[in-house]
Amino acid sequence: MSWLMIGLLTLITFFNRFAFFSRLTRYQPGAEMGAFLSFSAQSVLTAIWLPIVFSYEPGKGLDWDPDYLAATLLVTALTLLRLPTLLVVVVGMGGFFLLRWQGGLLALLPWLG
């Protein structure tokens, strides 16, 4: 079932990209659709990181990993500084891996736990 879903989402993504970027179709969205599509990248990224940073388990309730939260706050601050996207991604990943290599945020700041 999961392979079927991955295949279907791949087809949807391919046909969307084909419709917008192919020279054969010449599709140009209107102003309202362009304004609507301008929020798609932020929506997709939020849908990706939100379940990673915050997790909910029925017995435990809402829980978060301090390392993921610290990396998210670092990337958010770098993004607000209007740095290039690739730089933000590399520094964010490097900061997260360095934090995990040091034993995590709770090992560096034991008063948090």
N, C-alpha and C positions, 0 to 999 in steps of 0.2 A: 504494500500500500504506500509506503513512504517513497519507494522508487517511482511509483506512478505519479505521486504528487510532485516530486522533483522534476520528472519529465514534463509534466503539464506546465509547471511554472517556467521551465526553460523555454517551452514553445511560446507561452504568453510573452515572456521577455523578448524573445527573438522577434516575434511579429510586431511588438510595440516599437522596438528599435528600427525594424525595417520600415514601418510606416512613417516614423519621424525622420530618419536619416537617409533613406534611399532616394535616389534621383528619379526613380521610376514612378513614385507615387505623387510627389509634389504636394504633400499635405502640409498646410500651414494652419495651426490652431488660431482661433480668434483671440481677442484681447481678454475676455473673461476666462477662457480655458487656459491661456498663458498665465494669468494671475493665479489660477487654481493650481497649475502645474509647478509654479515657482516654489510651492511649499512641499513638494513631493520628496525632495532629498532629506529635509529635516524630519519629515514624518517617518521615512524608512529608517533613518539612523536612530531615531527615538525608539522605534519598534524593535530594533536590534539590541540596543544597550540597556533598555529598561528592564527586561527580564534577567539580564546578566547581573546587573548591579543590585536590584531588589528582587528577592525571591519570596514566595509565599508558600508555606507548608501548612496544611490543615491543623496539625497538632501544635506547631510552633508559632504560627502567625507570620507577620511580616519580619523578614530578616535581611540583613545586608552584610556583604563582605567589606571590611574597611579598606582592603587593598584596592578592590575595584572602585570603591567610592573615592578614594584618594586620586586614583588615576583619572577618573571621570572629572573630578574638580580641576586637576591639572590641565586636562585637555580643554575644558570649558574656559579656563582663564586664558590659555594660549589662543583659543579661537576668538575670544573677545578682544584680544590684542591685534586681531586682523593679520595674523601671520599666515604664510602660505600653507595650504592644506597638507602637502607632503611633509613639511617640517613639523606641523602639529601631530600628524600620525606617527612619524618616526620618534619624536621626543616623547609622546604619550606612551608608545609601546616600550621605548627604552626605559622610561621612568617606572612603568609597571613591572617590567622584568627585573630592573635593579631593586625595586622594592621587594619583590618576591625572593630575589637572590639574597638579600639581607635578612630574610626570615619573616618578612611581613611588617606591616605597620605596627601591630601590637608588640612585636619584638623590639622595634626601634623606640616606640613610645608606650611603655608598659602601663602608664597611668590611664590610657584609654580603655583598657580592658577591665 
